[in-house]
């Protein structure tokens, strides 16, 4: 399954997130795949697409970052998948 993850940096400050990512990496549990990400031009939010079949992996990853980031998780389909299910 694909998930759009919207991250809101605590106090609008991305620096602690980038510092941790530089020192520890993405902290992805085995089986959770990072697809791609984009950061809002004002650096207030990050939009990531993640992929996994086990939601507990996504929850574990979120727990690793929740001291620095508030998360919104939205299950998504690719455009091709949506086209296949829309009559």
C-alpha positions as a Markdown table, in Angstrom:
| # | Residue | x | y | z |
|---|---|---|---|---|
| 1 | Unk | 0.0 | 0.0 | 0.0 |
| 2 | Unk | 1.1 | 3.6 | -0.7 |
| 3 | Unk | 0.7 | 6.4 | 1.8 |
| 4 | Unk | 1.1 | 10.1 | 1.5 |
| 5 | Unk | 2.7 | 11.3 | 4.7 |
| 6 | Unk | 2.4 | 14.9 | 5.6 |
| 7 | Unk | 4.9 | 16.0 | 8.2 |
| 8 | Unk | 4.5 | 19.3 | 10.1 |
| 9 | Unk | 7.8 | 20.2 | 11.8 |
| 10 | Unk | 7.3 | 21.1 | 15.5 |
| 11 | Unk | 7.5 | 24.9 | 15.9 |
| 12 | Unk | 7.9 | 25.1 | 12.1 |
| 13 | Unk | 11.6 | 24.2 | 12.6 |
| 14 | Unk | 13.0 | 21.6 | 10.2 |
| 15 | Unk | 16.6 | 21.8 | 11.6 |
| 16 | Unk | 16.2 | 19.0 | 14.2 |
| 17 | Unk | 14.7 | 16.7 | 11.6 |
| 18 | Unk | 17.5 | 17.2 | 9.1 |
| 19 | Unk | 20.1 | 16.9 | 11.9 |
| 20 | Unk | 18.7 | 13.5 | 13.0 |
| 21 | Unk | 18.4 | 12.3 | 9.4 |
| 22 | Unk | 22.0 | 13.2 | 8.7 |
| 23 | Unk | 23.3 | 11.4 | 11.8 |
| 24 | Unk | 20.9 | 8.4 | 11.9 |
| 25 | Unk | 19.4 | 8.1 | 8.4 |
| 26 | Unk | 15.6 | 7.7 | 7.8 |
| 27 | Unk | 15.2 | 5.1 | 10.6 |
| 28 | Unk | 13.1 | 2.9 | 8.3 |
| 29 | Unk | 12.1 | -0.5 | 9.7 |
| 30 | Unk | 12.7 | -3.4 | 7.4 |
| 31 | Unk | 9.8 | -3.6 | 5.0 |
| 32 | Unk | 8.9 | 0.1 | 4.9 |
| 33 | Unk | 10.0 | 1.7 | 1.7 |
| 34 | Unk | 10.6 | 5.4 | 1.2 |
| 35 | Unk | 9.4 | 6.3 | -2.4 |
| 36 | Unk | 10.0 | 10.1 | -2.7 |
| 37 | Unk | 9.5 | 13.4 | -0.9 |
| 38 | Unk | 9.0 | 17.1 | -1.4 |
| 39 | Unk | 9.3 | 19.9 | 1.0 |
| 40 | Unk | 7.1 | 23.0 | 1.0 |
| 41 | Unk | 9.0 | 26.1 | -0.2 |
| 42 | Unk | 8.7 | 27.8 | 3.2 |
| 43 | Unk | 10.1 | 24.6 | 4.9 |
| 44 | Unk | 7.1 | 24.2 | 7.1 |
| 45 | Unk | 6.0 | 20.8 | 5.8 |
| 46 | Unk | 7.3 | 17.7 | 4.1 |
| 47 | Unk | 5.2 | 15.5 | 1.8 |
| 48 | Unk | 6.5 | 11.9 | 1.6 |
| 49 | Unk | 5.2 | 8.8 | -0.2 |
| 50 | Unk | 5.9 | 5.6 | 1.7 |
| 51 | Unk | 5.1 | 2.0 | 0.8 |
| 52 | Unk | 4.4 | -1.0 | 3.0 |
| 53 | Unk | 2.1 | -3.9 | 3.5 |
| 54 | Unk | 2.2 | -3.9 | 7.3 |
| 55 | Unk | 0.9 | -0.7 | 8.9 |
| 56 | Unk | 2.7 | -1.5 | 12.1 |
| 57 | Unk | 6.0 | -0.7 | 10.2 |
| 58 | Unk | 4.6 | 2.8 | 9.3 |
| 59 | Unk | 3.6 | 3.3 | 13.0 |
| 60 | Unk | 7.0 | 2.3 | 14.2 |
| 61 | Unk | 8.7 | 4.7 | 11.9 |
| 62 | Unk | 6.3 | 7.5 | 12.9 |
| 63 | Unk | 7.2 | 6.8 | 16.6 |
| 64 | Unk | 10.9 | 7.3 | 15.8 |
| 65 | Unk | 10.1 | 10.9 | 14.6 |
| 66 | Unk | 7.1 | 12.0 | 16.6 |
| 67 | Unk | 9.1 | 14.0 | 19.1 |
| 68 | Unk | 10.0 | 16.3 | 16.2 |
| 69 | Unk | 7.2 | 16.0 | 13.7 |
| 70 | Unk | 3.3 | 15.8 | 13.7 |
| 71 | Unk | 2.1 | 13.4 | 11.1 |
| 72 | Unk | -0.9 | 13.0 | 8.8 |
| 73 | Unk | -1.1 | 9.7 | 6.9 |
| 74 | Unk | -3.3 | 9.3 | 3.9 |
| 75 | Unk | -3.7 | 6.0 | 2.0 |
| 76 | Unk | -3.3 | 6.8 | -1.8 |
| 77 | Unk | -3.5 | 5.1 | -5.1 |
| 78 | Unk | -1.4 | 5.7 | -8.2 |
| 79 | Unk | -3.2 | 7.3 | -11.1 |
| 80 | Unk | -3.1 | 4.0 | -13.0 |
| 81 | Unk | -4.6 | 2.2 | -10.0 |
| 82 | Unk | -7.4 | 4.8 | -9.7 |
| 83 | Unk | -8.1 | 4.6 | -13.4 |
| 84 | Unk | -8.5 | 0.8 | -13.1 |
| 85 | Unk | -11.1 | 1.0 | -10.3 |
| 86 | Unk | -13.2 | 3.9 | -11.7 |
| 87 | Unk | -15.9 | 2.6 | -14.0 |
